[in-house]
Amino acid sequence: IVFLNLFLDPRPAGCIVLKGSFVAPTKKVNRAFAFEVSDSRNSKMYFLHAASKAEMDAWIEAIEKSDKEGYF
């Protein structure tokens, strides 16, 4: 996953390697529909949030699928 610090940034701030990553809903941050993703390179944890439970579930499913099927 490539991410930006601000929505209109011209360059990515970094990326999260999904192969071998961990993804799950979390209560570790004070946001609705939050989930955590680990970067398999360094075990750094990223906290993301979605606009709805359905969107969060879709992100989690897509990340899990990308790891299993090799879309990275």
All heavy atoms as a GROMACS GRO file, in nm:
protein
  572
    1ILE      N    1   0.086  -0.117   0.000
    1ILE     CA    2   0.000   0.000   0.000
    1ILE      C    3   0.090   0.123   0.000
    1ILE      O    4   0.176   0.136   0.085
    1ILE     CB    5  -0.091   0.004   0.124
    1ILE    CG1    6  -0.187  -0.114   0.125
    1ILE    CG2    7  -0.167   0.135   0.129
    1ILE    CD1    8  -0.272  -0.123   0.249
    2VAL      N    9   0.070   0.212  -0.094
    2VAL     CA   10   0.142   0.339  -0.098
    2VAL      C   11   0.054   0.442  -0.029
    2VAL      O   12  -0.066   0.446  -0.049
    2VAL     CB   13   0.171   0.380  -0.244
    2VAL    CG1   14   0.235   0.516  -0.250
    2VAL    CG2   15   0.260   0.276  -0.310
    3PHE      N   16   0.115   0.526   0.057
    3PHE     CA   17   0.035   0.625   0.128
    3PHE      C   18   0.096   0.764   0.120
    3PHE      O   19   0.215   0.780   0.093
    3PHE     CB   20   0.013   0.584   0.274
    3PHE     CG   21   0.140   0.571   0.355
    3PHE    CD1   22   0.191   0.679   0.425
    3PHE    CD2   23   0.207   0.450   0.361
    3PHE    CE1   24   0.306   0.666   0.500
    3PHE    CE2   25   0.322   0.436   0.436
    3PHE     CZ   26   0.373   0.545   0.506
    4LEU      N   27   0.011   0.863   0.141
    4LEU     CA   28   0.049   1.004   0.139
    4LEU      C   29   0.033   1.063   0.278
    4LEU      O   30  -0.047   1.014   0.357
    4LEU     CB   31  -0.041   1.082   0.042
    4LEU     CG   32  -0.058   1.028  -0.098
    4LEU    CD1   33  -0.167   1.105  -0.171
    4LEU    CD2   34   0.072   1.035  -0.173
    5ASN      N   35   0.107   1.170   0.308
    5ASN     CA   36   0.083   1.244   0.432
    5ASN      C   37  -0.041   1.332   0.418
    5ASN      O   38  -0.121   1.342   0.509
    5ASN     CB   39   0.203   1.330   0.469
    5ASN     CG   40   0.314   1.248   0.530
    5ASN    OD1   41   0.290   1.149   0.597
    5ASN    ND2   42   0.437   1.288   0.506
    6LEU      N   43  -0.055   1.395   0.304
    6LEU     CA   44  -0.171   1.479   0.273
    6LEU      C   45  -0.231   1.433   0.142
    6LEU      O   46  -0.160   1.387   0.052
    6LEU     CB   47  -0.131   1.626   0.262
    6LEU     CG   48  -0.072   1.688   0.389
    6LEU    CD1   49  -0.020   1.828   0.359
    6LEU    CD2   50  -0.176   1.693   0.500
    7PHE      N   51  -0.360   1.447   0.126
    7PHE     CA   52  -0.433   1.396   0.010
    7PHE      C   53  -0.372   1.441  -0.123
    7PHE      O   54  -0.362   1.362  -0.216
    7PHE     CB   55  -0.580   1.437   0.019
    7PHE     CG   56  -0.662   1.390  -0.096
    7PHE    CD1   57  -0.689   1.255  -0.114
    7PHE    CD2   58  -0.712   1.479  -0.188
    7PHE    CE1   59  -0.765   1.210  -0.220
    7PHE    CE2   60  -0.788   1.435  -0.296
    7PHE     CZ   61  -0.814   1.301  -0.311
    8LEU      N   62  -0.331   1.564  -0.136
    8LEU     CA   63  -0.282   1.615  -0.264
    8LEU      C   64  -0.130   1.616  -0.275
    8LEU      O   65  -0.076   1.680  -0.366
    8LEU     CB   66  -0.338   1.756  -0.288
    8LEU     CG   67  -0.490   1.762  -0.304
    8LEU    CD1   68  -0.538   1.907  -0.317
    8LEU    CD2   69  -0.538   1.681  -0.422
    9ASP      N   70  -0.060   1.548  -0.187
    9ASP     CA   71   0.086   1.541  -0.198
    9ASP      C   72   0.126   1.482  -0.333
    9ASP      O   73   0.067   1.384  -0.378
    9ASP     CB   74   0.146   1.455  -0.087
    9ASP     CG   75   0.156   1.526   0.046
    9ASP    OD1   76   0.134   1.649   0.049
    9ASP    OD2   77   0.186   1.460   0.147
   10PRO      N   78   0.227   1.541  -0.397
   10PRO     CA   79   0.267   1.490  -0.528
   10PRO      C   80   0.346   1.358  -0.522
   10PRO      O   81   0.352   1.286  -0.620
   10PRO     CB   82   0.354   1.602  -0.585
   10PRO     CG   83   0.407   1.672  -0.464
   10PRO     CD   84   0.299   1.661  -0.360
   11ARG      N   85   0.404   1.328  -0.406
   11ARG     CA   86   0.483   1.205  -0.393
   11ARG      C   87   0.437   1.125  -0.272
   11ARG      O   88   0.398   1.182  -0.170
   11ARG     CB   89   0.630   1.241  -0.376
   11ARG     CG   90   0.688   1.304  -0.498
   11ARG     CD   91   0.834   1.329  -0.480
   11ARG     NE   92   0.882   1.396  -0.601
   11ARG     CZ   93   1.003   1.384  -0.645
   11ARG    NH1   94   1.090   1.313  -0.579
   11ARG    NH2   95   1.039   1.445  -0.755
   12PRO      N   96   0.447   0.994  -0.281
   12PRO     CA   97   0.412   0.910  -0.167
   12PRO      C   98   0.504   0.935  -0.048
   12PRO      O   99   0.622   0.964  -0.065
   12PRO     CB  100   0.431   0.767  -0.218
   12PRO     CG  101   0.436   0.778  -0.366
   12PRO     CD  102   0.485   0.916  -0.398
   13ALA      N  103   0.448   0.924   0.072
   13ALA     CA  104   0.527   0.937   0.194
   13ALA      C  105   0.593   0.804   0.229
   13ALA      O  106   0.693   0.800   0.301
   13ALA     CB  107   0.438   0.982   0.309
   14GLY      N  108   0.539   0.694   0.178
   14GLY     CA  109   0.595   0.563   0.207
   14GLY      C  110   0.506   0.453   0.154
   14GLY      O  111   0.409   0.479   0.083
   15CYS      N  112   0.541   0.331   0.192
   15CYS     CA  113   0.458   0.217   0.151
   15CYS      C  114   0.461   0.110   0.258
   15CYS      O  115   0.552   0.103   0.338
   15CYS     CB  116   0.505   0.161   0.016
   15CYS     SG  117   0.659   0.074   0.022
   16ILE      N  118   0.357   0.030   0.258
   16ILE     CA  119   0.343  -0.082   0.350
   16ILE      C  120   0.350  -0.209   0.267
   16ILE      O  121   0.271  -0.227   0.174
   16ILE     CB  122   0.209  -0.077   0.426
   16ILE    CG1  123   0.193   0.057   0.499
   16ILE    CG2  124   0.198  -0.194   0.523
   16ILE    CD1  125   0.053   0.080   0.553
   17VAL      N  126   0.445  -0.296   0.298
   17VAL     CA  127   0.458  -0.423   0.227
   17VAL      C  128   0.354  -0.519   0.286
   17VAL      O  129   0.348  -0.540   0.407
   17VAL     CB  130   0.600  -0.481   0.240
   17VAL    CG1  131   0.608  -0.620   0.180
   17VAL    CG2  132   0.700  -0.388   0.175
   18LEU      N  133   0.270  -0.575   0.199
   18LEU     CA  134   0.160  -0.659   0.245
   18LEU      C  135   0.195  -0.806   0.255
   18LEU      O  136   0.131  -0.880   0.329
   18LEU     CB  137   0.039  -0.640   0.154
   18LEU     CG  138  -0.017  -0.498   0.151
   18LEU    CD1  139  -0.135  -0.492   0.055
   18LEU    CD2  140  -0.056  -0.451   0.289
   19LYS      N  141   0.295  -0.851   0.181
   19LYS     CA  142   0.332  -0.992   0.188
   19LYS      C  143   0.378  -1.026   0.330
   19LYS      O  144   0.470  -0.966   0.383
   19LYS     CB  145   0.444  -1.024   0.088
   19LYS     CG  146   0.478  -1.171   0.086
   19LYS     CD  147   0.581  -1.203  -0.017
   19LYS     CE  148   0.607  -1.352  -0.018
   19LYS     NZ  149   0.705  -1.389  -0.118
   20GLY      N  150   0.307  -1.119   0.393
   20GLY     CA  151   0.340  -1.159   0.529
   20GLY      C  152   0.290  -1.062   0.635
   20GLY      O  153   0.328  -1.071   0.750
   21SER      N  154   0.203  -0.970   0.596
   21SER     CA  155   0.154  -0.869   0.691
   21SER      C  156   0.041  -0.925   0.778
   21SER      O  157  -0.014  -1.031   0.751
   21SER     CB  158   0.105  -0.746   0.617
   21SER     OG  159  -0.010  -0.777   0.540
   22PHE      N  160   0.008  -0.849   0.880
   22PHE     CA  161  -0.104  -0.879   0.970
   22PHE      C  162  -0.204  -0.766   0.955
   22PHE      O  163  -0.164  -0.649   0.953
   22PHE     CB  164  -0.053  -0.888   1.114
   22PHE     CG  165  -0.163  -0.886   1.217
   22PHE    CD1  166  -0.231  -1.002   1.247
   22PHE    CD2  167  -0.197  -0.769   1.281
   22PHE    CE1  168  -0.334  -1.000   1.342
   22PHE    CE2  169  -0.299  -0.766   1.375
   22PHE     CZ  170  -0.366  -0.882   1.406
   23VAL      N  171  -0.332  -0.796   0.946
   23VAL     CA  172  -0.436  -0.693   0.938
   23VAL      C  173  -0.556  -0.736   1.022
   23VAL      O  174  -0.594  -0.854   1.020
   23VAL     CB  175  -0.478  -0.664   0.792
   23VAL    CG1  176  -0.533  -0.787   0.724
   23VAL    CG2  177  -0.576  -0.548   0.784
   24ALA      N  178  -0.611  -0.641   1.099
   24ALA     CA  179  -0.726  -0.673   1.183
   24ALA      C  180  -0.791  -0.544   1.235
   24ALA      O  181  -0.723  -0.441   1.245
   24ALA     CB  182  -0.683  -0.757   1.303
   25PRO      N  183  -0.919  -0.550   1.268
   25PRO     CA  184  -0.982  -0.435   1.333
   25PRO      C  185  -0.910  -0.406   1.464
   25PRO      O  186  -0.852  -0.496   1.525
   25PRO     CB  187  -1.125  -0.483   1.360
   25PRO     CG  188  -1.147  -0.597   1.267
   25PRO     CD  189  -1.013  -0.661   1.249
   26THR      N  190  -0.914  -0.281   1.509
   26THR     CA  191  -0.844  -0.245   1.633
   26THR      C  192  -0.922  -0.142   1.712
   26THR      O  193  -0.997  -0.062   1.655
   26THR     CB  194  -0.702  -0.193   1.604
   26THR    OG1  195  -0.633  -0.176   1.727
   26THR    CG2  196  -0.704  -0.061   1.529
   27LYS      N  197  -0.901  -0.143   1.840
   27LYS     CA  198  -0.955  -0.041   1.932
   27LYS      C  199  -0.839   0.041   1.989
   27LYS      O  200  -0.858   0.120   2.082
   27LYS     CB  201  -1.032  -0.107   2.046
   27LYS     CG  202  -1.148  -0.192   2.002
   27LYS     CD  203  -1.271  -0.109   1.982
   27LYS     CE  204  -1.390  -0.201   1.955
   27LYS     NZ  205  -1.494  -0.136   1.883
   28LYS      N  206  -0.718   0.024   1.935
   28LYS     CA  207  -0.599   0.092   1.988
   28LYS      C  208  -0.596   0.241   1.955
   28LYS      O  209  -0.516   0.313   2.012
   28LYS     CB  210  -0.473   0.025   1.934
   28LYS     CG  211  -0.454  -0.117   1.983
   28LYS     CD  212  -0.331  -0.181   1.922
   28LYS     CE  213  -0.320  -0.326   1.964
   28LYS     NZ  214  -0.210  -0.394   1.894
   29VAL      N  215  -0.679   0.284   1.862
   29VAL     CA  216  -0.689   0.426   1.828
   29VAL      C  217  -0.835   0.470   1.848
   29VAL      O  218  -0.926   0.389   1.837
   29VAL     CB  219  -0.642   0.455   1.684
   29VAL    CG1  220  -0.493   0.430   1.670
   29VAL    CG2  221  -0.718   0.374   1.582
   30ASN      N  222  -0.854   0.594   1.875
   30ASN     CA  223  -0.987   0.646   1.904
   30ASN      C  224  -1.058   0.690   1.776
   30ASN      O  225  -1.087   0.808   1.757
   30ASN     CB  226  -0.976   0.762   2.004
   30ASN     CG  227  -1.110   0.804   2.058
   30ASN    OD1  228  -1.206   0.727   2.054
   30ASN    ND2  229  -1.119   0.926   2.106
   31ARG      N  230  -1.082   0.595   1.686
   31ARG     CA  231  -1.149   0.621   1.559
   31ARG      C  232  -1.246   0.507   1.531
   31ARG      O  233  -1.215   0.391   1.554
   31ARG     CB  234  -1.049   0.628   1.444
   31ARG     CG  235  -0.946   0.737   1.457
   31ARG     CD  236  -1.005   0.870   1.430
   31ARG     NE  237  -0.956   0.918   1.302
   31ARG     CZ  238  -0.996   1.028   1.246
   31ARG    NH1  239  -1.084   1.104   1.303
   31ARG    NH2  240  -0.948   1.066   1.132
   32ALA      N  241  -1.361   0.543   1.478
   32ALA     CA  242  -1.455   0.439   1.436
   32ALA      C  243  -1.399   0.367   1.314
   32ALA      O  244  -1.328   0.427   1.234
   32ALA     CB  245  -1.589   0.504   1.401
   33PHE      N  246  -1.426   0.241   1.303
   33PHE     CA  247  -1.389   0.158   1.188
   33PHE      C  248  -1.238   0.158   1.164
   33PHE      O  249  -1.191   0.159   1.050
   33PHE     CB  250  -1.465   0.203   1.063
   33PHE     CG  251  -1.610   0.228   1.088
   33PHE    CD1  252  -1.665   0.354   1.074
   33PHE    CD2  253  -1.693   0.125   1.133
   33PHE    CE1  254  -1.799   0.378   1.099
   33PHE    CE2  255  -1.827   0.148   1.159
   33PHE     CZ  256  -1.880   0.274   1.142
   34ALA      N  257  -1.161   0.156   1.272
   34ALA     CA  258  -1.014   0.154   1.262
   34ALA      C  259  -0.966   0.010   1.246
   34ALA      O  260  -1.026  -0.084   1.297
   34ALA     CB  261  -0.952   0.217   1.386
   35PHE      N  262  -0.855  -0.002   1.174
   35PHE     CA  263  -0.790  -0.132   1.161
   35PHE      C  264  -0.639  -0.109   1.156
   35PHE      O  265  -0.591   0.000   1.131
   35PHE     CB  266  -0.840  -0.210   1.040
   35PHE     CG  267  -0.827  -0.141   0.906
   35PHE    CD1  268  -0.726  -0.176   0.819
   35PHE    CD2  269  -0.917  -0.042   0.868
   35PHE    CE1  270  -0.715  -0.115   0.694
   35PHE    CE2  271  -0.908   0.018   0.744
   35PHE     CZ  272  -0.806  -0.018   0.657
   36GLU      N  273  -0.565  -0.214   1.189
   36GLU     CA  274  -0.420  -0.205   1.191
   36GLU      C  275  -0.360  -0.298   1.087
   36GLU      O  276  -0.414  -0.405   1.060
   36GLU     CB  277  -0.364  -0.234   1.330
   36GLU     CG  278  -0.404  -0.367   1.388
   36GLU     CD  279  -0.360  -0.382   1.533
   36GLU    OE1  280  -0.240  -0.369   1.560
   36GLU    OE2  281  -0.447  -0.408   1.617
   37VAL      N  282  -0.251  -0.253   1.030
   37VAL     CA  283  -0.178  -0.330   0.929
   37VAL      C  284  -0.031  -0.326   0.966
   37VAL      O  285   0.025  -0.219   0.991
   37VAL     CB  286  -0.195  -0.269   0.787
   37VAL    CG1  287  -0.121  -0.353   0.684
   37VAL    CG2  288  -0.340  -0.254   0.751
   38SER      N  289   0.033  -0.443   0.972
   38SER     CA  290   0.176  -0.447   0.999
   38SER      C  291   0.252  -0.454   0.868
   38SER      O  292   0.207  -0.514   0.771
   38SER     CB  293   0.212  -0.567   1.086
   38SER     OG  294   0.195  -0.687   1.013
   39ASP      N  295   0.368  -0.391   0.865
   39ASP     CA  296   0.458  -0.398   0.750
   39ASP      C  297   0.552  -0.515   0.774
   39ASP      O  298   0.623  -0.518   0.874
   39ASP     CB  299   0.536  -0.268   0.737
   39ASP     CG  300   0.619  -0.259   0.610
   39ASP    OD1  301   0.679  -0.361   0.571
   39ASP    OD2  302   0.625  -0.150   0.552
   40SER      N  303   0.553  -0.610   0.684
   40SER     CA  304   0.631  -0.732   0.705
   40SER      C  305   0.782  -0.708   0.703
   40SER      O  306   0.858  -0.789   0.752
   40SER     CB  307   0.593  -0.838   0.602
   40SER     OG  308   0.620  -0.791   0.472
   41ARG      N  309   0.826  -0.594   0.650
   41ARG     CA  310   0.970  -0.566   0.646
   41ARG      C  311   1.025  -0.534   0.784
   41ARG      O  312   1.138  -0.570   0.816
   41ARG     CB  313   1.001  -0.447   0.556
   41ARG     CG  314   0.969  -0.468   0.412
   41ARG     CD  315   0.988  -0.340   0.335
   41ARG     NE  316   0.891  -0.242   0.387
   41ARG     CZ  317   0.882  -0.118   0.344
   41ARG    NH1  318   0.965  -0.074   0.252
   41ARG    NH2  319   0.792  -0.036   0.394
   42ASN      N  320   0.948  -0.463   0.865
   42ASN     CA  321   1.001  -0.413   0.991
   42ASN      C  322   0.904  -0.425   1.108
   42ASN      O  323   0.930  -0.372   1.214
   42ASN     CB  324   1.041  -0.266   0.975
   42ASN     CG  325   0.927  -0.180   0.925
   42ASN    OD1  326   0.812  -0.219   0.934
   42ASN    ND2  327   0.959  -0.064   0.873
   43SER      N  328   0.792  -0.491   1.087
   43SER     CA  329   0.688  -0.509   1.189
   43SER      C  330   0.630  -0.378   1.240
   43SER      O  331   0.569  -0.374   1.346
   43SER     CB  332   0.740  -0.593   1.306
   43SER     OG  333   0.776  -0.721   1.261
   44LYS      N  334   0.651  -0.268   1.168
   44LYS     CA  335   0.590  -0.141   1.205
   44LYS      C  336   0.440  -0.152   1.185
   44LYS      O  337   0.394  -0.207   1.086
   44LYS     CB  338   0.648  -0.028   1.121
   44LYS     CG  339   0.599   0.108   1.163
   44LYS     CD  340   0.670   0.218   1.088
   44LYS     CE  341   0.620   0.354   1.133
   44LYS     NZ  342   0.688   0.463   1.064
   45MET      N  343   0.364  -0.099   1.281
   45MET     CA  344   0.219  -0.107   1.275
   45MET      C  345   0.163   0.026   1.226
   45MET      O  346   0.202   0.132   1.272
   45MET     CB  347   0.164  -0.139   1.414
   45MET     CG  348   0.022  -0.184   1.413
   45MET     SD  349  -0.008  -0.340   1.328
   45MET     CE  350   0.074  -0.456   1.433
   46TYR      N  351   0.071   0.018   1.130
   46TYR     CA  352   0.002   0.135   1.078
   46TYR      C  353  -0.144   0.126   1.117
   46TYR      O  354  -0.204   0.018   1.110
   46TYR     CB  355   0.014   0.142   0.925
   46TYR     CG  356   0.154   0.166   0.879
   46TYR    CD1  357   0.242   0.060   0.858
   46TYR    CD2  358   0.200   0.296   0.857
   46TYR    CE1  359   0.372   0.082   0.816
   46TYR    CE2  360   0.330   0.319   0.815
   46TYR     CZ  361   0.416   0.212   0.795
   46TYR     OH  362   0.544   0.234   0.754
   47PHE      N  363  -0.201   0.237   1.158
   47PHE     CA  364  -0.342   0.242   1.196
   47PHE      C  365  -0.418   0.323   1.091
   47PHE      O  366  -0.382   0.437   1.062
   47PHE     CB  367  -0.357   0.305   1.334
   47PHE     CG  368  -0.290   0.223   1.441
   47PHE    CD1  369  -0.162   0.253   1.483
   47PHE    CD2  370  -0.353   0.113   1.496
   47PHE    CE1  371  -0.099   0.177   1.579
   47PHE    CE2  372  -0.291   0.035   1.592
   47PHE     CZ  373  -0.163   0.067   1.634
   48LEU      N  374  -0.519   0.261   1.034
   48LEU     CA  375  -0.600   0.322   0.929
   48LEU      C  376  -0.745   0.322   0.975
   48LEU      O  377  -0.782   0.245   1.064
   48LEU     CB  378  -0.586   0.242   0.799
   48LEU     CG  379  -0.443   0.213   0.752
   48LEU    CD1  380  -0.444   0.110   0.642
   48LEU    CD2  381  -0.377   0.340   0.706
   49HIS      N  382  -0.828   0.403   0.913
   49HIS     CA  383  -0.970   0.397   0.944
   49HIS      C  384  -1.051   0.420   0.817
   49HIS      O  385  -1.005   0.483   0.723
   49HIS     CB  386  -1.010   0.494   1.055
   49HIS     CG  387  -1.009   0.637   1.014
   49HIS    ND1  388  -0.895   0.712   1.012
   49HIS    CD2  389  -1.108   0.719   0.974
   49HIS    CE1  390  -0.923   0.834   0.972
   49HIS    NE2  391  -1.052   0.841   0.947
   50ALA      N  392  -1.168   0.362   0.817
   50ALA     CA  393  -1.257   0.368   0.702
   50ALA      C  394  -1.380   0.452   0.737
   50ALA      O  395  -1.401   0.487   0.853
   50ALA     CB  396  -1.299   0.226   0.663
   51ALA      N  397  -1.461   0.481   0.638
   51ALA     CA  398  -1.582   0.561   0.657
   51ALA      C  399  -1.698   0.479   0.712
   51ALA      O  400  -1.793   0.535   0.767
   51ALA     CB  401  -1.622   0.627   0.526
   52SER      N  402  -1.690   0.345   0.698
   52SER     CA  403  -1.799   0.260   0.745
   52SER      C  404  -1.743   0.121   0.778
   52SER      O  405  -1.631   0.088   0.741
   52SER     CB  406  -1.906   0.245   0.637
   52SER     OG  407  -1.853   0.172   0.527
   53LYS      N  408  -1.823   0.041   0.847
   53LYS     CA  409  -1.781  -0.096   0.877
   53LYS      C  410  -1.765  -0.176   0.749
   53LYS      O  411  -1.670  -0.253   0.735
   53LYS     CB  412  -1.880  -0.165   0.970
   53LYS     CG  413  -1.834  -0.306   1.007
   53LYS     CD  414  -1.922  -0.371   1.108
   53LYS     CE  415  -1.879  -0.508   1.151
   53LYS     NZ  416  -1.798  -0.589   1.065
   54ALA      N  417  -1.856  -0.157   0.654
   54ALA     CA  418  -1.847  -0.229   0.527
   54ALA      C  419  -1.717  -0.195   0.454
   54ALA      O  420  -1.651  -0.283   0.398
   54ALA     CB  421  -1.968  -0.198   0.440
   55GLU      N  422  -1.680  -0.068   0.455
   55GLU     CA  423  -1.556  -0.027   0.390
   55GLU      C  424  -1.435  -0.085   0.462
   55GLU      O  425  -1.340  -0.133   0.399
   55GLU     CB  426  -1.546   0.126   0.386
   55GLU     CG  427  -1.424   0.176   0.311
   55GLU     CD  428  -1.420   0.327   0.305
   55GLU    OE1  429  -1.509   0.388   0.245
   55GLU    OE2  430  -1.324   0.384   0.365
   56MET      N  431  -1.437  -0.083   0.596
   56MET     CA  432  -1.328  -0.142   0.673
   56MET      C  433  -1.314  -0.291   0.641
   56MET      O  434  -1.204  -0.341   0.615
   56MET     CB  435  -1.351  -0.124   0.822
   56MET     CG  436  -1.243  -0.187   0.909
   56MET     SD  437  -1.280  -0.183   1.086
   56MET     CE  438  -1.413  -0.304   1.094
   57ASP      N  439  -1.427  -0.362   0.641
   57ASP     CA  440  -1.425  -0.505   0.611
   57ASP      C  441  -1.371  -0.530   0.470
   57ASP      O  442  -1.296  -0.626   0.448
   57ASP     CB  443  -1.564  -0.565   0.626
   57ASP     CG  444  -1.612  -0.569   0.769
   57ASP    OD1  445  -1.529  -0.558   0.863
   57ASP    OD2  446  -1.735  -0.583   0.790
   58ALA      N  447  -1.406  -0.445   0.375
   58ALA     CA  448  -1.357  -0.460   0.238
   58ALA      C  449  -1.206  -0.440   0.231
   58ALA      O  450  -1.135  -0.514   0.161
   58ALA     CB  451  -1.428  -0.362   0.145
   59TRP      N  452  -1.154  -0.340   0.303
   59TRP     CA  453  -1.009  -0.318   0.307
   59TRP      C  454  -0.938  -0.439   0.366
   59TRP      O  455  -0.838  -0.487   0.312
   59TRP     CB  456  -0.976  -0.193   0.390
   59TRP     CG  457  -0.970  -0.068   0.312
   59TRP    CD1  458  -1.065   0.032   0.308
   59TRP    CD2  459  -0.864  -0.025   0.226
   59TRP    NE1  460  -1.023   0.132   0.225
   59TRP    CE2  461  -0.901   0.100   0.174
   59TRP    CE3  462  -0.742  -0.080   0.189
   59TRP    CZ2  463  -0.820   0.171   0.085
   59TRP    CZ3  464  -0.661  -0.010   0.101
   59TRP    CH2  465  -0.700   0.113   0.051
   60ILE      N  466  -0.988  -0.487   0.479
   60ILE     CA  467  -0.925  -0.602   0.545
   60ILE      C  468  -0.926  -0.723   0.453
   60ILE      O  469  -0.824  -0.791   0.438
   60ILE     CB  470  -0.994  -0.631   0.680
   60ILE    CG1  471  -0.962  -0.517   0.779
   60ILE    CG2  472  -0.951  -0.766   0.736
   60ILE    CD1  473  -1.041  -0.523   0.909
   61GLU      N  474  -1.038  -0.749   0.391
   61GLU     CA  475  -1.049  -0.863   0.298
   61GLU      C  476  -0.952  -0.848   0.181
   61GLU      O  477  -0.884  -0.944   0.142
   61GLU     CB  478  -1.192  -0.876   0.247
   61GLU     CG  479  -1.211  -0.994   0.155
   61GLU     CD  480  -1.354  -1.006   0.105
   61GLU    OE1  481  -1.446  -0.949   0.165
   61GLU    OE2  482  -1.373  -1.075   0.003
   62ALA      N  483  -0.943  -0.729   0.125
   62ALA     CA  484  -0.853  -0.706   0.011
   62ALA      C  485  -0.707  -0.723   0.051
   62ALA      O  486  -0.627  -0.781  -0.024
   62ALA     CB  487  -0.877  -0.567  -0.046
   63ILE      N  488  -0.670  -0.675   0.168
   63ILE     CA  489  -0.531  -0.688   0.215
   63ILE      C  490  -0.498  -0.835   0.240
   63ILE      O  491  -0.392  -0.883   0.200
   63ILE     CB  492  -0.508  -0.602   0.339
   63ILE    CG1  493  -0.513  -0.453   0.301
   63ILE    CG2  494  -0.374  -0.636   0.406
   63ILE    CD1  495  -0.520  -0.357   0.418
   64GLU      N  496  -0.589  -0.906   0.305
   64GLU     CA  497  -0.567  -1.049   0.328
   64GLU      C  498  -0.556  -1.124   0.196
   64GLU      O  499  -0.470  -1.211   0.179
   64GLU     CB  500  -0.679  -1.107   0.413
   64GLU     CG  501  -0.674  -1.062   0.558
   64GLU     CD  502  -0.794  -1.106   0.640
   64GLU    OE1  503  -0.901  -1.137   0.581
   64GLU    OE2  504  -0.782  -1.108   0.764
   65LYS      N  505  -0.642  -1.092   0.101
   65LYS     CA  506  -0.641  -1.158  -0.030
   65LYS      C  507  -0.512  -1.127  -0.105
   65LYS      O  508  -0.454  -1.216  -0.169
   65LYS     CB  509  -0.762  -1.112  -0.111
   65LYS     CG  510  -0.776  -1.181  -0.243
   65LYS     CD  511  -0.904  -1.135  -0.314
   65LYS     CE  512  -0.917  -1.205  -0.447
   65LYS     NZ  513  -1.039  -1.165  -0.516
   66SER      N  514  -0.465  -1.003  -0.097
   66SER     CA  515  -0.342  -0.967  -0.169
   66SER      C  516  -0.223  -1.046  -0.118
   66SER      O  517  -0.136  -1.084  -0.195
   66SER     CB  518  -0.316  -0.817  -0.159
   66SER     OG  519  -0.273  -0.782  -0.029
   67ASP      N  520  -0.220  -1.071   0.013
   67ASP     CA  521  -0.110  -1.149   0.069
   67ASP      C  522  -0.118  -1.294   0.024
   67ASP      O  523  -0.019  -1.354  -0.017
   67ASP     CB  524  -0.114  -1.141   0.222
   67ASP     CG  525   0.000  -1.219   0.287
   67ASP    OD1  526   0.112  -1.218   0.230
   67ASP    OD2  527  -0.022  -1.280   0.392
   68LYS      N  528  -0.237  -1.352   0.027
   68LYS     CA  529  -0.255  -1.493  -0.011
   68LYS      C  530  -0.234  -1.518  -0.159
   68LYS      O  531  -0.183  -1.620  -0.200
   68LYS     CB  532  -0.394  -1.541   0.030
   68LYS     CG  533  -0.411  -1.552   0.179
   68LYS     CD  534  -0.552  -1.595   0.215
   68LYS     CE  535  -0.568  -1.591   0.366
   68LYS     NZ  536  -0.706  -1.585   0.406
   69GLU      N  537  -0.277  -1.422  -0.242
   69GLU     CA  538  -0.272  -1.441  -0.386
   69GLU      C  539  -0.153  -1.372  -0.453
   69GLU      O  540  -0.136  -1.382  -0.574
   69GLU     CB  541  -0.404  -1.396  -0.448
   69GLU     CG  542  -0.520  -1.480  -0.399
   69GLU     CD  543  -0.651  -1.443  -0.463
   69GLU    OE1  544  -0.652  -1.369  -0.563
   69GLU    OE2  545  -0.754  -1.491  -0.413
   70GLY      N  546  -0.074  -1.300  -0.374
   70GLY     CA  547   0.048  -1.240  -0.428
   70GLY      C  548   0.031  -1.114  -0.506
   70GLY      O  549   0.111  -1.083  -0.592
   71TYR      N  550  -0.072  -1.034  -0.479
   71TYR     CA  551  -0.091  -0.906  -0.547
   71TYR      C  552  -0.019  -0.797  -0.468
   71TYR      O  553  -0.079  -0.724  -0.392
   71TYR     CB  554  -0.239  -0.869  -0.557
   71TYR     CG  555  -0.322  -0.970  -0.631
   71TYR    CD1  556  -0.435  -1.024  -0.575
   71TYR    CD2  557  -0.288  -1.008  -0.760
   71TYR    CE1  558  -0.512  -1.116  -0.642
   71TYR    CE2  559  -0.364  -1.099  -0.829
   71TYR     CZ  560  -0.476  -1.152  -0.769
   71TYR     OH  561  -0.551  -1.243  -0.838
   72PHE      N  562   0.109  -0.784  -0.487
   72PHE     CA  563   0.185  -0.680  -0.418
   72PHE      C  564   0.299  -0.636  -0.505
   72PHE      O  565   0.332  -0.694  -0.602
   72PHE     CB  566   0.235  -0.727  -0.281
   72PHE     CG  567   0.288  -0.865  -0.280
   72PHE    CD1  568   0.418  -0.890  -0.318
   72PHE    CD2  569   0.208  -0.973  -0.246
   72PHE    CE1  570   0.468  -1.019  -0.319
   72PHE    CE2  571   0.257  -1.102  -0.248
   72PHE     CZ  572   0.386  -1.124  -0.284
   0.00000   0.00000   0.00000
